Amino acid sequence: MGVGGISSAMLGGNVVITDIEKVVPLMQQNVNANINNIKKIGGNIIAQKLDWFQCEKDVPNIVQLFNNSSSCHDNEQVETCSQLPVIDFILSADVIWIESLIEPLINT
């Protein structure tokens, strides 16, 4: 779990990987197994819960993680980063396996 995000972090990315709550511990195990190599390269990764059916609860937590991360550039003012996180890419893998998940994903 989290292979795409871990790979991105291994390339130096600042990454938040997400899944439903019951999967986060497994993702965290995979992050822990790779964190030393990720840090050597200058990457960063966090495993976080994101339930598309409760996105109003989970999305603010993820935005806060980005605001507290190194996504702010030196020449930006802190107020700018606290208002809008810098997200360069959204990668996804195996996110839709039944049609009823399409609308919650789009809404998230």
C-alpha positions in Angstrom: 0.0 0.0 0.0 1.3 3.5 -0.9 3.8 2.3 -3.4 3.2 5.3 -5.8 3.5 7.8 -3.0 6.5 6.2 -1.5 8.2 6.1 -5.0 7.4 9.8 -5.4 8.9 10.6 -2.0 12.0 8.5 -3.0 12.4 11.0 -5.9 12.5 13.9 -3.4 8.8 14.7 -3.3 6.8 16.1 -0.4 4.0 13.5 -0.3 0.8 12.7 1.6 -0.5 9.3 0.9 -4.2 8.6 1.8 -6.6 5.8 2.2 -9.5 4.7 4.4 -8.7 4.5 8.1 -8.3 0.7 8.3 -5.5 0.9 5.6 -3.5 3.7 7.2 -1.5 1.4 9.6 -0.3 -0.7 6.7 0.7 2.3 4.7 2.5 3.7 7.8 4.4 0.4 8.1 5.5 0.8 4.5 6.5 4.4 5.1 8.5 3.4 8.2 10.3 0.7 6.2 11.4 3.3 3.6 11.7 6.5 5.6 15.5 6.5 6.0 16.0 6.3 2.3 13.3 8.9 1.7 14.9 11.4 4.1 18.4 10.8 2.6 17.1 11.9 -0.7 15.3 14.9 0.7 11.8 13.6 0.4 9.0 13.7 2.9 6.0 11.4 3.3 3.0 11.2 5.6 0.2 8.5 5.7 -3.2 10.0 6.4 -6.8 8.9 6.5 -9.1 10.1 3.7 -12.6 8.8 3.5 -14.5 10.1 0.5 -17.8 9.8 2.3 -16.4 12.0 5.2 -14.2 14.3 3.2 -15.5 17.4 5.0 -13.7 16.0 8.1 -10.6 14.6 6.5 -9.7 17.2 3.8 -9.0 20.0 6.3 -6.5 17.7 8.1 -4.7 17.0 4.8 -4.6 20.7 3.9 -3.1 21.4 7.3 -0.4 18.8 6.7 0.5 20.6 3.5 0.5 24.0 5.2 2.9 22.7 7.9 5.2 21.0 5.4 8.0 22.4 3.3 5.7 23.3 0.4 6.2 27.0 1.1 9.0 28.5 -0.9 11.5 30.8 0.7 10.2 33.9 -1.2 6.5 33.3 -0.3 4.9 34.9 2.7 3.6 32.6 5.3 0.0 34.0 4.9 0.0 32.8 1.3 0.9 29.2 2.1 -1.6 29.0 5.0 -4.4 30.0 2.6 -3.6 27.6 -0.2 -1.3 24.7 -0.1 1.1 24.1 -3.0 0.1 20.8 -4.6 2.0 20.0 -7.8 0.5 16.6 -8.6 -2.3 14.3 -7.4 -1.4 10.7 -8.2 -3.9 7.8 -7.8 -3.8 4.1 -8.2 -6.6 1.5 -7.9 -9.0 4.1 -6.5 -12.2 3.0 -8.3 -13.4 -0.6 -8.3 -17.1 -0.1 -8.1 -19.2 2.5 -9.9 -20.7 3.9 -6.7 -17.3 5.3 -5.7 -17.0 7.7 -8.7 -19.2 10.5 -7.3 -17.6 10.5 -3.8 -14.2 10.7 -5.4 -15.2 13.6 -7.7 -16.8 15.4 -4.7 -13.6 15.0 -2.6 
